[in-house]
């Protein structure tokens, strides 16, 4: 039997703003919320969980996300003594927000009932169920508390966006309160450590509250909500401008929208972050609002809906969580996670066009370098200024169409949030500090990739049936949307007299495979200048396809001989042909080793050197580790900031 009589006023607002009120299949989804706790849920809570995130209210009726766990972090601290009832024996640590709730209960002169909501997540299997109800009894002694609660709302959730971790009890946790700031004044910010904690998170527990008016309470009674949100590391952002507004993007889900509905009705929320490796926990509470459509995209480009929480209080504790990831366990992100989106105020070098003002890019030429690497050349309907090393953002809905809603897609999970927007480094564009209409994208075929798959399929068919059209594809009239340009991974500026804007004597470019593309654009730009740059360039490349990469470099140089300011090192296990006489390079067998950097400390670790690194995540991690041994901090190294 459903727990609800329909959508409350906040949920109706969300449904209208997102257009769900016009989708008949969603009209009665509130009936999925059961008024009785299924037996499998009660068994799940009582046998499978190391911890239970719950949402409770403090004496100011602000929601806080509390983390309840038993002694030593072992499952079994929750019992199911009778129908719709859970009994929790938890051991609290200093700074835990449940203490605030206990204080609020002491001040309450009512009947002793107080609202609660919780979500059980077994992060080793991605199973999760949630509930809402009321606390009927509490018995506290020191830091131990027994809670009896009555469940009147129950819902099973899907496994999307949960990062796999296998936990083990960690009874030696010893909590230290780093910061306890329950009331932030106007103008105050989160600490740098707290902001970094948010930006490093891939999981958050999202608490909300719905406070019914007297007129609503009989049909839509007050209740709390607790939910799980997850994504790639960094999926949540903090506004740099105020240092306290946290942005939580809303990804494709079950479309019940209870959390966002609560925020619409009662604009408060809590966010709780756990580091499952160190045991540190950050608790936030604040004023919340949902942001939609053009306003959302103006704040967080490409994100249509998000919730922002203006933090009014927080607590940060160290070594508190009584369970930890098992040593040696490989943490596995959800395959449903979409790319990380930066805020507009973070991406200062990003230009995003309004949807109605987006230029078009017409495909003009295709060059197949081998079966998996090709260059696609395009012509923009409007002049663009793309700095050497920058990327272009293209929307492929004109080619691929719009995707219909799916809740789950086991065969292709990344498709759930796929908006067909892709970002590629431009491998050649207009000369430095000028506008142009033509640009080229050199890319690798991504296995299973929807967009690269379509482009390479087209290239193969033309090569097989109409090879002449590879050199001029205009007759295909294949146009896509230009969403914007982005990237701070750019060639240092030259002044009018040819000196750099800041004193640099040496550029170091390190590329792994197709990560060579931004450097192709930089080389092409330098080859058009009338005088050599004021720095030497050391170009280090690791590749399985040296002939393709060297041919691309030759093309970027415009067929000119290798300039004297450029020194190249090619690391490969593949034999290099003798067809690259115009460019000079040293060949090294195998992968780049730490000893290579160590032999040229003055170049790679010099104070007057500027380093640029582009490649796959494992490649970059290996290089960063090697450079770190030379004392080069990762903050000194330029890296591309967009996610594919």
Number of C-alpha atoms within 10 A of each C-alpha: 9 16 15 18 13 16 20 20 17 20 22 17 17 24 22 11 14 14 10 17 15 11 9 9 9 14 15 12 16 20 17 16 20 19 20 19 22 15 11 11 17 20 13 18 27 19 14 19 22 29 25 21 23 28 32 31 26 17 15 9 13 20 30 33 32 26 25 25 26 24 18 17 25 20 18 18 24 28 17 16 11 10 13 19 21 20 20 23 21 22 22 23 25 14 23 24 24 23 18 19 23 19 12 18 18 12 10 13 8 9 7 13 16 19 19 23 27 28 27 25 25 23 18 16 13 17 17 23 21 26 27 25 24 20 21 15 14 17 11 15 8 8 12 14 20 17 16 21 23 23 23 20 22 25 19 18 18 14 18 23 22 28 22 18 21 18 22 17 19 19 16 13 20 14 18 15 17 14 15 13 13 15 13 15 9 8 8 13 18 20 13 9 11 22 19 14 18 23 16 17 19 23 25 22 24 26 32 31 32 24 17 18 11 10 9 13 11 11 12 19 16 17 20 25 29 29 26 22 19 25 25 21 16 20 23 26 24 24 19 14 10 14 18 24 21 24 23 21 24 17 20 17 17 13 13 21 19 22 22 26 24 28 23 21 20 18 20 26 31 30 30 26 22 22 20 19 15 15 20 21 25 24 26 30 26 25 19 24 20 20 20 17 14 16 13 19 19 18 19 22 21 18 23 19 23 22 20 23 24 22 25 23 21 24 20 24 22 19 20 26 31 27 25 21 21 16 10 6 11 11 13 11 17 20 18 25 24 22 17 19 18 23 22 17 14 15 17 11 16 20 16 20 16 13 11 6 11 18 21 19 23 21 23 23 18 25 15 16 16 10 11 13 18 21 17 21 24 24 19 19 16 14 14 18 16 26 29 31 25 28 26 22 20 21 22 20 16 12 15 13 10 12 13 6 11 13 14 18 11 11 7 12 18 17 21 22 18 17 16 18 16 17 18 21 28 27 28 28 27 20 20 19 13 12 15 16 16 20 22 22 23 25 20 19 18 13 9 9 13 15 19 18 15 13 16 22 13 14 22 15 12 16 16 9 9 11 13 10 17 20 12 14 19 16 9 11 11 15 22 21 23 24 24 20 23 24 22 18 22 21 20 15 15 15 10 8 7 14 14 16 11 11 12 16 17 21 22 20 21 21 25 24 18 19 23 26 29 29 29 25 31 25 23 23 22 20 20 13 12 8 10 14 16 16 17 18 22 19 19 20 27 26 21 16 17 21 18 16 22 19 16 19 22 21 15 22 22 13 13 12 12 18 15 10 13 16 17 17 17 23 21 19 16 13 12 15 10 7 10 14 11 11 19 15 16 10 16 15 12 14 16 21 12 17 10 12 18 16 10 11 15 14 21 24 22 16 13 16 20 21 22 20 24 24 21 13 10 10 18 17 12 14 20 18 15 19 20 14 13 17 13 19 13 13 7 13 15 16 18 20 14 17 11 10
